[in-house]
Amino acid sequence: EVHHAKEEGIIFDLLTNPTKILVDDNGFVKGIECIRMELGEPDESGRRRPQAVKGSEFVIDVDTVIMALGTSPNPLISSTTKGLEVNKYKCIVASEEDGKTSKEGVYAGGDAVTGAATVILAMGAGKAAAKGIDEYLASK
């Protein structure tokens, strides 16, 4: 997955801990405040726990924050959208090629389709769905 992430342009900033999401006067995200971490001395189990490096705070300018903390798809859309086909695991059935679902004009990808998987697979599904949506809208 790391190899694919790098191919997608992901930058790995290791031993970095986000501490605050920064917003502008209108409430829109403008950055993430972070602090550098270092590995402390090994504890009784041999594990070296990350510790904040004082004075190492910095800001990464961003306009979007995606908090990817879950391990299973949210069933809200699949359980409330009539005509949307789901599989036995309650995941949305969608074309791998373009994210098209059984309901006209509805496209899906990522964990909602595959169940818990990698970010890279979700990003790829998002790109495929975006292409499918663009083609769908162009045909209208």
C-alpha positions as CSV (number, residue, x, y, z in Angstrom):
1,E,0.0,0.0,0.0
2,V,2.8,2.4,0.7
3,H,4.2,2.0,-2.8
4,H,0.8,2.8,-4.3
5,A,0.3,5.7,-2.0
6,K,3.6,7.2,-3.1
7,E,2.5,6.7,-6.8
8,E,-0.6,8.7,-6.0
9,G,1.5,11.6,-4.6
10,I,1.0,10.9,-0.9
11,I,3.7,12.5,1.3
12,F,4.6,10.5,4.4
13,D,5.5,12.8,7.3
14,L,6.5,10.3,9.9
15,L,6.6,10.9,13.7
16,T,4.3,13.9,13.2
17,N,1.2,14.4,15.3
18,P,-1.7,16.6,14.3
19,T,-2.8,18.8,17.3
20,K,-5.4,21.2,15.9
21,I,-7.5,21.8,12.8
22,L,-7.2,25.5,11.9
23,V,-10.1,27.4,10.3
24,D,-10.5,30.9,8.7
25,D,-13.0,33.6,9.8
26,N,-15.7,31.8,7.8
27,G,-15.1,28.4,9.5
28,F,-13.4,26.8,6.5
29,V,-10.4,24.6,7.0
30,K,-7.1,26.4,6.3
31,G,-4.5,24.2,7.9
32,I,-3.5,21.6,10.4
33,E,-1.2,22.4,13.3
34,C,1.2,19.6,14.0
35,I,4.1,18.8,16.3
36,R,7.1,16.6,15.7
37,M,7.5,13.4,17.7
38,E,10.5,11.3,18.7
39,L,10.7,7.8,20.1
40,G,11.4,7.8,23.9
41,E,13.3,5.2,25.8
42,P,12.0,1.6,25.7
43,D,9.5,0.8,28.4
44,E,9.3,-2.6,30.3
45,S,7.8,-4.3,27.2
46,G,10.6,-2.8,25.0
47,R,8.2,-0.5,23.2
48,R,9.5,3.1,22.5
49,R,6.6,5.4,22.8
50,P,6.4,8.6,20.8
51,Q,7.0,11.8,22.7
52,A,6.4,15.4,21.6
53,V,9.5,17.4,20.7
54,K,9.1,20.8,22.5
55,G,9.2,23.8,20.1
56,S,8.7,21.7,17.0
57,E,5.2,22.9,16.2
58,F,4.4,23.7,12.6
59,V,1.4,24.2,10.3
60,I,0.5,22.3,7.1
61,D,-1.7,24.4,4.8
62,V,-4.7,22.4,3.7
63,D,-8.3,23.1,2.5
64,T,-9.7,19.7,3.2
65,V,-9.3,17.3,6.1
66,I,-10.4,13.6,5.8
67,M,-10.5,11.8,9.2
68,A,-10.2,8.1,8.4
69,L,-10.8,6.4,11.7
70,G,-13.5,3.9,11.0
71,T,-13.1,0.2,10.2
72,S,-16.4,-0.6,8.6
73,P,-18.7,1.2,6.1
74,N,-21.6,3.4,7.3
75,P,-24.8,1.7,6.4
76,L,-26.9,4.9,6.3
77,I,-27.0,5.3,2.5
78,S,-27.4,1.7,1.6
79,S,-30.2,1.2,4.1
80,T,-32.2,4.3,3.2
81,T,-31.9,4.5,-0.6
82,K,-34.6,2.5,-2.4
83,G,-33.4,0.6,-5.5
84,L,-29.8,0.6,-4.4
85,E,-28.5,-3.0,-4.6
86,V,-26.3,-4.2,-1.7
87,N,-24.5,-7.5,-1.2
88,K,-24.8,-10.0,1.7
89,Y,-22.4,-7.8,3.7
90,K,-24.6,-4.7,3.3
91,C,-22.0,-3.1,1.0
92,I,-23.2,-1.2,-2.1
93,V,-22.9,-3.1,-5.3
94,A,-21.0,-0.9,-7.8
95,S,-19.0,-1.2,-11.0
96,E,-15.3,-1.4,-10.4
97,E,-14.8,0.5,-13.7
98,D,-16.8,3.6,-13.0
99,G,-18.6,3.2,-9.6
100,K,-22.0,3.0,-11.2
101,T,-24.7,1.4,-8.9
102,S,-28.1,-0.1,-9.6
103,K,-29.8,3.3,-9.1
104,E,-29.5,5.7,-11.9
105,G,-27.2,8.7,-11.2
106,V,-25.8,7.1,-8.0
107,Y,-22.1,6.2,-7.9
108,A,-20.2,4.6,-5.0
109,G,-16.7,3.5,-4.1
110,G,-14.4,2.9,-1.2
111,D,-15.4,1.2,2.0
112,A,-19.1,1.6,1.2
113,V,-18.5,-0.9,-1.7
114,T,-15.6,-3.1,-0.5
115,G,-15.9,-3.0,3.2
116,A,-12.9,-1.9,5.2
117,A,-9.9,-1.7,2.9
118,T,-7.0,0.6,2.1
119,V,-7.0,4.3,1.5
120,I,-5.3,3.7,-1.8
121,L,-8.1,1.4,-3.0
122,A,-10.7,4.0,-1.9
123,M,-8.8,6.8,-3.7
124,G,-8.8,4.7,-6.9
125,A,-12.5,4.0,-6.6
126,G,-13.1,7.7,-6.1
127,K,-11.2,8.6,-9.3
128,A,-13.1,5.9,-11.2
129,A,-16.5,7.2,-9.8
130,A,-15.6,10.8,-10.7
131,K,-14.9,9.7,-14.3
132,G,-18.2,7.8,-14.3
133,I,-20.1,10.8,-12.9
134,D,-18.5,13.1,-15.4
135,E,-19.6,10.8,-18.3
136,Y,-23.1,10.5,-16.8
137,L,-23.5,14.3,-16.5
138,A,-22.1,14.9,-20.0
139,S,-24.7,12.5,-21.5
140,K,-27.6,14.5,-19.9
